Amino acid sequence: MLTAEQNRLLTDVTPGTSLNRYWKRHWIPALRSEALAAGGDPQRVELLCEKYVAFRGHDGKVGFLYEACPHRGVSLALGRNENNRLTCIFHGWSFDADGNCTRMPTEKDQSFCQKVKGQGFAVREGGGIVWVYLGDDEPPKFSDFAFTHLTRQNARPRASYNEANWLQNLETLMDSAHIGLLHHDTTADANVPQAGLQLVTGNDTPKYTLEQRPYGLRSYSLRTTGGEEDYLRVTEYVAPASAFIGTTDAEAGFLIIVVPVNNTRSLQWYVYWDARQDIDSNLPDFALLGTDESDDNFAGSRQGLPNYGQDREAMRAGKTWSGVPGVIFEDYAVAESIPIVDRTREFLGSGDLAIVRLRRELMERIRQSDAGEDCVQADASDYRALRALAEMIPVGTNIQNFTNQKQQERCERFE
């Protein structure tokens, strides 16, 4: 249970809040690289309750600017993308990809351009995603996850929006106990070749072990089977809101990133990668189930659909547990059911240990951010080596040693 003040601290991302400042110390995945054509239409982007615009010049360089022109506040999403500049159609002020004002037709003295500063932000591209740093200081080391070194053939980022606070979505990613319940239709289906999910069937009381890491937390979820092997599921949490989801050796790597658009809307990234083969031939079964074709917002057609199309008749007939089609939309439905949860009224049990530790970790990192301390620890983090696990292991195995060895093997095999 949190106090009302703690709940606000972890959910309110409006400008001026501690959470807003903390988020701005990280590289944030803003939109897919393919959403920006060279010389093409500028794209509106909302992050952390603030409005931006992204464009790609004819030279291929991406610019990420405040949406409002600093002259009279007109949206630069209406602007002309030409000559590697974004030009406001109101008075013709032009900005390069770095946010520098380069031309003012309404001013005789063009040196006035130099007084217009702070319009652009640092940008990196990797793994088919445009990443932006929204802070005022120098960016930390880029979080170069393994997939950021791969091309579209081996890595596929998919994005969608849901109408819930970012913390609801993040907590779901760290909650291993819900998998066999909420996602029962998938985990109990022997015809669905997703061993990483199916291995939880019949055991909804995992034992958690959590380790603090420079990047965040490592969460071990161990399920006893009563036989000679136990099921180990390891989630790697990278603060503030990335979670590597456990997969078996045969499956592709899988990462989910949650980004606050505003206090009641989230941008959620589902990233799949496999350096061994074409990623589209090894996507998990649930990756496309019920989703739209668009990788820019694959939930577009379901937004506004009551309860994501929950089928009560099928539930009453015993054909489905949740009534919601697909693992992804089951998560979305529960997150959106209460857009911002009142955590002063909750009763947490032993199955919520990972949630408790997650909140403590976030509150400590926000405190560090406010104190001017290193709340990211990027230089101490080997992002590229991160993997998550879903494995059957002999009873009594040292889970820490096993995970370290297995992750090293996977790094060598996936690279």
C-alpha positions as CSV (number, residue, x, y, z in Angstrom):
1,M,0.0,0.0,0.0
2,L,1.3,3.5,-0.9
3,T,0.4,6.8,0.6
4,A,-1.5,9.3,-1.5
5,E,1.7,11.3,-1.8
6,Q,3.8,8.3,-2.9
7,N,1.1,7.4,-5.5
8,R,1.2,10.9,-7.0
9,L,5.0,10.7,-7.0
10,L,4.9,7.6,-9.2
11,T,2.0,8.5,-11.5
12,D,2.1,12.2,-12.1
13,V,4.4,13.0,-15.0
14,T,3.2,16.6,-15.7
15,P,6.0,19.2,-16.3
16,G,7.6,20.3,-13.0
17,T,7.0,17.1,-11.2
18,S,9.8,14.9,-9.9
19,L,8.7,12.1,-12.1
20,N,8.8,14.3,-15.2
21,R,12.4,15.4,-14.4
22,Y,13.4,11.8,-13.7
23,W,12.1,10.5,-17.0
24,K,14.0,13.2,-18.8
25,R,17.3,11.8,-17.6
26,H,16.8,8.8,-19.9
27,W,16.8,7.9,-23.6
28,I,13.1,7.6,-24.5
29,P,11.8,5.6,-27.5
30,A,9.5,8.1,-29.3
31,L,8.4,6.6,-32.6
32,R,9.4,4.1,-35.3
33,S,12.2,5.2,-37.7
34,E,10.0,4.1,-40.6
35,A,7.3,6.6,-39.5
36,L,9.6,9.4,-40.7
37,A,10.3,9.5,-44.5
38,A,13.1,11.6,-45.8
39,G,11.5,14.9,-46.7
40,G,8.1,13.5,-45.6
41,D,5.4,14.7,-43.3
42,P,6.4,15.9,-39.8
43,Q,4.9,13.8,-37.1
44,R,3.3,15.0,-33.8
45,V,4.6,13.2,-30.7
46,E,3.3,13.6,-27.2
47,L,5.6,12.5,-24.3
48,L,5.4,13.2,-20.6
49,C,2.4,15.6,-21.1
50,E,4.4,17.8,-23.6
51,K,4.0,18.2,-27.3
52,Y,6.8,17.7,-29.8
53,V,7.2,17.3,-33.6
54,A,9.6,14.9,-35.4
55,F,10.8,15.1,-39.0
56,R,13.5,13.6,-41.2
57,G,15.3,15.9,-43.6
58,H,16.2,14.9,-47.2
59,D,19.7,14.1,-45.8
60,G,18.2,11.4,-43.5
61,K,18.9,13.3,-40.3
62,V,16.0,13.3,-37.8
63,G,15.0,16.4,-35.9
64,F,13.0,16.4,-32.7
65,L,11.6,19.8,-31.7
66,Y,9.0,21.4,-29.5
67,E,5.8,21.4,-31.5
68,A,5.0,25.0,-31.0
69,C,7.0,27.5,-33.1
70,P,8.8,29.8,-30.6
71,H,7.6,32.8,-32.6
72,R,3.8,32.7,-32.2
73,G,3.1,29.1,-31.0
74,V,1.8,27.7,-34.3
75,S,2.3,23.9,-34.7
76,L,5.4,23.0,-36.6
77,A,3.6,19.8,-37.6
78,L,2.0,22.1,-40.2
79,G,5.4,23.1,-41.4
80,R,7.2,22.6,-44.7
81,N,9.9,19.9,-44.6
82,E,12.4,21.0,-47.2
83,N,16.2,21.8,-47.5
84,N,16.7,19.8,-44.4
85,R,14.8,22.3,-42.5
86,L,11.3,22.5,-40.9
87,T,9.7,25.8,-41.8
88,C,6.7,27.3,-40.1
89,I,4.0,28.2,-42.6
90,F,2.8,31.2,-40.5
91,H,5.8,33.5,-40.8
92,G,8.4,31.3,-42.4
93,W,10.8,30.7,-39.5
94,S,13.0,27.7,-40.3
95,F,14.7,25.2,-38.0
96,D,17.3,22.6,-38.7
97,A,17.4,19.1,-37.2
98,D,19.3,20.3,-34.1
99,G,16.6,22.9,-33.4
100,N,18.6,25.9,-34.5
101,C,16.7,28.7,-36.1
102,T,18.3,29.3,-39.5
103,R,16.0,31.9,-41.2
104,M,13.5,34.6,-40.2
105,P,11.9,36.2,-43.2
106,T,10.1,38.7,-40.9
107,E,13.4,40.1,-39.5
108,K,15.8,42.4,-41.3
109,D,18.6,41.4,-38.9
110,Q,19.1,37.6,-39.3
111,S,21.4,37.5,-36.3
112,F,18.2,37.5,-34.2
113,C,18.1,33.8,-35.2
114,Q,20.9,33.1,-32.8
115,K,18.8,34.3,-29.8
116,V,16.2,31.5,-30.4
117,K,17.7,28.6,-28.5
118,G,16.6,25.3,-26.9
119,Q,14.2,24.2,-29.6
120,G,15.7,20.8,-30.4
121,F,16.7,17.6,-28.6
122,A,19.4,14.9,-29.0
123,V,18.3,12.0,-31.1
124,R,19.6,8.5,-31.7
125,E,18.3,5.8,-34.0
126,G,18.6,2.1,-33.3
127,G,16.6,-1.1,-33.8
128,G,14.1,0.7,-36.0
129,I,13.3,3.3,-33.3
130,V,13.9,7.0,-32.9
131,W,15.1,7.6,-29.4
132,V,15.2,11.1,-27.9
133,Y,16.8,12.7,-24.8
134,L,14.6,15.4,-23.4
135,G,16.8,16.6,-20.6
136,D,18.7,19.9,-20.5
137,D,22.1,18.3,-19.6
138,E,24.3,15.9,-21.5
139,P,22.7,12.6,-22.3
140,P,23.9,9.4,-20.5
141,K,25.4,6.5,-22.4
142,F,22.9,5.3,-24.9
143,S,21.0,2.2,-23.8
144,D,22.1,0.1,-26.7
145,F,20.1,-3.0,-26.2
146,A,21.0,-6.0,-28.4
147,F,18.2,-5.3,-30.9
148,T,19.5,-1.7,-31.5
149,H,22.4,-3.2,-33.4
150,L,20.2,-5.2,-35.7
151,T,18.3,-4.3,-38.9
152,R,14.6,-4.8,-39.7
153,Q,15.3,-8.3,-40.9
154,N,16.2,-9.4,-37.4
155,A,14.4,-6.9,-35.2
156,R,10.8,-5.7,-35.2
157,P,9.5,-3.0,-32.9
158,R,5.7,-2.7,-32.7
159,A,4.0,0.2,-30.8
160,S,0.5,0.9,-29.6
161,Y,-1.3,3.2,-27.2
162,N,-3.5,2.4,-24.3
163,E,-5.6,4.7,-22.1
164,A,-4.0,4.0,-18.7
165,N,-1.3,5.5,-16.5
166,W,2.2,4.2,-17.2
167,L,2.7,2.6,-13.8
168,Q,-0.3,0.2,-14.2
169,N,1.3,-1.1,-17.4
170,L,4.7,-1.4,-15.9
171,E,3.5,-3.2,-12.8
172,T,1.8,-5.8,-15.0
173,L,5.1,-6.6,-16.7
174,M,6.7,-7.3,-13.4
175,D,3.8,-9.5,-12.1
176,S,4.6,-13.1,-12.9
177,A,1.7,-14.4,-10.8
178,H,-1.0,-13.2,-13.2
179,I,0.2,-15.1,-16.2
180,G,-1.5,-18.4,-15.7
181,L,-4.7,-16.7,-14.6
182,L,-5.4,-13.7,-16.8
183,H,-3.7,-15.4,-19.8
184,H,-5.2,-18.8,-19.1
185,D,-6.6,-19.1,-22.6
186,T,-3.1,-19.0,-24.0
187,T,-1.1,-20.8,-21.3
188,A,-3.4,-23.7,-21.1
189,D,-3.6,-24.2,-24.9
190,A,-1.2,-27.0,-25.8
191,N,-1.6,-26.2,-29.5
192,V,0.0,-22.8,-29.1
193,P,3.8,-23.2,-29.4
194,Q,4.8,-20.6,-26.8
195,A,6.6,-22.7,-24.2
196,G,7.7,-19.6,-22.3
197,L,4.1,-19.0,-21.4
198,Q,2.8,-22.5,-21.2
199,L,5.3,-23.5,-18.6
200,V,3.4,-21.5,-15.9
201,T,0.3,-23.7,-16.3
202,G,-1.1,-25.0,-13.1
203,N,1.1,-22.9,-10.8
204,D,0.0,-19.4,-9.8
205,T,2.2,-19.0,-6.7
206,P,5.7,-18.3,-7.8
207,K,8.5,-17.7,-5.3
208,Y,10.3,-14.4,-6.0
209,T,13.9,-13.5,-5.6
210,L,14.9,-10.0,-6.5
211,E,18.4,-8.5,-7.0
212,Q,19.2,-4.8,-7.4
213,R,21.2,-4.1,-10.5
214,P,22.8,-0.8,-11.8
215,Y,20.1,-0.7,-14.5
216,G,17.2,-1.6,-12.2
217,L,16.2,-5.1,-10.9
218,R,16.5,-8.7,-11.8
219,S,13.4,-10.7,-10.8
220,Y,13.6,-14.5,-10.4
221,S,10.2,-16.2,-10.4
222,L,10.5,-19.9,-9.4
223,R,7.6,-22.3,-9.7
224,T,7.8,-25.8,-8.2
225,T,6.3,-28.6,-10.2
226,G,6.5,-31.5,-7.7
227,G,8.8,-33.3,-10.0
228,E,12.6,-33.3,-10.6
229,E,12.5,-29.9,-12.3
230,D,11.2,-26.4,-11.4
231,Y,10.2,-23.6,-13.8
232,L,12.4,-20.5,-13.6
233,R,11.3,-17.3,-15.2
234,V,13.7,-14.3,-15.1
235,T,12.6,-10.7,-15.9
236,E,15.2,-8.0,-16.3
237,Y,13.8,-4.6,-15.3
238,V,15.6,-1.6,-16.7
239,A,14.5,1.6,-15.1
240,P,12.3,3.5,-15.6
241,A,10.0,1.3,-17.6
242,S,11.6,-1.5,-19.7
243,A,11.2,-5.2,-19.0
244,F,12.9,-8.1,-20.8
245,I,10.3,-10.9,-20.8
246,G,11.3,-14.5,-20.2
247,T,11.6,-16.7,-23.4
248,T,13.1,-20.1,-24.1
249,D,16.1,-20.8,-26.3
250,A,13.9,-21.4,-29.3
251,E,12.0,-18.2,-29.0
252,A,13.0,-14.7,-30.1
253,G,14.2,-12.1,-27.6
254,F,11.3,-10.0,-26.2
255,L,11.3,-6.6,-24.6
256,I,8.4,-4.4,-23.6
257,I,8.9,-0.6,-22.9
258,V,6.2,1.6,-21.4
259,V,6.4,5.4,-22.0
260,P,4.1,7.9,-20.4
261,V,2.3,10.0,-23.0
262,N,0.4,11.8,-20.3
263,N,-1.1,10.8,-17.0
264,T,-3.8,8.6,-18.5
265,R,-2.2,7.4,-21.8
266,S,0.8,5.2,-22.4
267,L,2.8,4.3,-25.5
268,Q,3.8,0.7,-25.3
269,W,6.6,-0.9,-27.3
270,Y,6.8,-4.6,-28.0
271,V,10.2,-5.4,-29.5
272,Y,11.1,-8.8,-30.9
273,W,14.5,-9.8,-32.2
274,D,16.5,-12.8,-33.3
275,A,19.9,-12.5,-34.9
276,R,19.8,-16.1,-35.9
277,Q,16.9,-15.8,-38.4
278,D,14.4,-13.5,-40.0
279,I,12.4,-12.1,-37.1
280,D,9.1,-12.4,-38.9
281,S,9.5,-16.1,-39.1
282,N,10.0,-16.4,-35.3
283,L,7.5,-14.0,-33.8
284,P,5.7,-15.3,-30.7
285,D,2.2,-16.4,-31.5
286,F,0.6,-13.7,-29.4
287,A,2.5,-10.9,-31.1
288,L,0.0,-10.5,-33.9
289,L,-3.1,-12.1,-32.4
290,G,-6.0,-9.6,-32.7
291,T,-3.7,-6.7,-33.6
292,D,-3.8,-4.3,-36.6
293,E,-1.2,-4.5,-39.3
294,S,0.3,-1.1,-38.5
295,D,3.4,-1.3,-36.3
296,D,2.9,2.4,-35.4
297,N,-0.3,1.7,-33.5
298,F,-1.4,-1.9,-33.7
299,A,-4.2,-1.4,-31.2
300,G,-5.8,1.5,-33.2
301,S,-9.0,-0.4,-34.2
302,R,-9.6,-1.6,-30.6
303,Q,-9.2,1.8,-29.0
304,G,-12.6,2.9,-27.7
305,L,-14.0,-0.7,-28.0
306,P,-15.7,-1.4,-24.6
307,N,-13.5,-3.7,-22.5
308,Y,-11.5,-4.5,-25.7
309,G,-14.4,-6.6,-27.0
310,Q,-14.8,-8.8,-23.9
311,D,-17.1,-11.7,-24.8
312,R,-19.4,-12.4,-21.9
313,E,-21.3,-15.2,-23.6
314,A,-18.1,-17.1,-24.3
315,M,-17.1,-16.6,-20.7
316,R,-20.4,-18.0,-19.4
317,A,-20.1,-21.0,-21.8
318,G,-16.6,-21.8,-20.4
319,K,-14.9,-21.1,-23.7
320,T,-12.6,-18.4,-22.3
321,W,-11.4,-17.1,-19.0
322,S,-11.1,-13.4,-19.6
323,G,-13.3,-13.0,-22.6
324,V,-10.7,-10.7,-24.2
325,P,-9.0,-12.0,-27.3
326,G,-5.2,-12.1,-27.0
327,V,-2.5,-11.8,-24.3
328,I,-1.7,-8.2,-25.2
329,F,-5.2,-6.9,-25.0
330,E,-5.9,-8.8,-21.8
331,D,-3.1,-6.7,-20.2
332,Y,-4.5,-3.6,-21.8
333,A,-8.0,-4.3,-20.6
334,V,-7.0,-4.7,-16.9
335,A,-4.8,-1.6,-17.1
336,E,-7.4,0.6,-18.6
337,S,-10.2,-0.6,-16.3
338,I,-9.0,2.0,-13.7
339,P,-6.9,4.7,-15.5
340,I,-5.0,5.7,-12.3
341,V,-5.3,3.2,-9.5
342,D,-5.7,4.5,-5.9
343,R,-2.9,2.5,-4.3
344,T,-3.9,3.7,-0.8
345,R,-6.7,1.2,-0.8
346,E,-4.9,-2.0,-2.0
347,F,-3.9,-5.1,-0.1
348,L,-0.7,-6.7,-1.4
349,G,0.2,-10.3,-0.8
350,S,3.2,-12.5,-1.1
351,G,2.6,-12.7,-4.9
352,D,3.2,-9.0,-5.1
353,L,6.8,-8.9,-3.9
354,A,8.1,-7.8,-7.3
355,I,5.6,-4.9,-7.3
356,V,6.7,-3.7,-3.9
357,R,10.4,-3.8,-4.9
358,L,9.7,-2.1,-8.2
359,R,8.0,0.8,-6.4
360,R,10.8,1.1,-3.9
361,E,13.4,1.1,-6.7
362,L,11.5,3.8,-8.6
363,M,11.1,6.0,-5.5
364,E,14.8,5.8,-4.7
365,R,15.8,6.7,-8.2
366,I,13.4,9.6,-8.3
367,R,15.0,10.8,-5.0
368,Q,18.4,10.5,-6.5
369,S,17.2,12.5,-9.6
370,D,15.9,15.3,-7.3
371,A,19.2,15.3,-5.4
372,G,21.3,15.6,-8.5
373,E,22.8,12.1,-8.1
374,D,23.3,9.4,-10.8
375,C,19.9,7.9,-11.0
376,V,20.6,6.1,-14.3
377,Q,24.0,4.4,-13.7
378,A,24.3,3.9,-17.5
379,D,28.1,3.6,-17.4
380,A,27.8,0.6,-15.0
381,S,25.1,-1.1,-17.2
382,D,25.9,-3.5,-20.0
383,Y,22.6,-3.0,-21.8
384,R,23.6,-5.1,-24.8
385,A,24.1,-8.2,-22.7
386,L,20.6,-8.2,-21.2
387,R,18.4,-11.2,-21.8
388,A,15.5,-12.8,-20.0
389,L,14.9,-16.5,-19.3
390,A,12.1,-19.1,-19.3
391,E,13.7,-22.5,-18.4
392,M,13.1,-25.8,-16.7
393,I,15.9,-26.4,-14.2
394,P,16.8,-29.3,-11.8
395,V,15.4,-28.9,-8.3
396,G,18.0,-27.3,-6.0
397,T,19.8,-25.4,-8.8
398,N,21.4,-22.1,-7.8
399,I,19.2,-19.8,-9.8
400,Q,21.7,-16.9,-9.8
401,N,24.6,-19.0,-11.1
402,F,22.3,-20.7,-13.6
403,T,21.0,-17.3,-14.9
404,N,24.4,-15.7,-15.3
405,Q,25.7,-18.7,-17.2
406,K,22.6,-19.0,-19.4
407,Q,22.6,-15.3,-20.2
408,Q,26.2,-15.5,-21.4
409,E,25.4,-18.4,-23.6
410,R,22.5,-16.6,-25.1
411,C,24.5,-13.5,-25.7
412,E,27.0,-15.5,-27.8
413,R,24.2,-17.3,-29.6
414,F,22.0,-14.3,-30.3
415,E,24.8,-12.0,-31.5
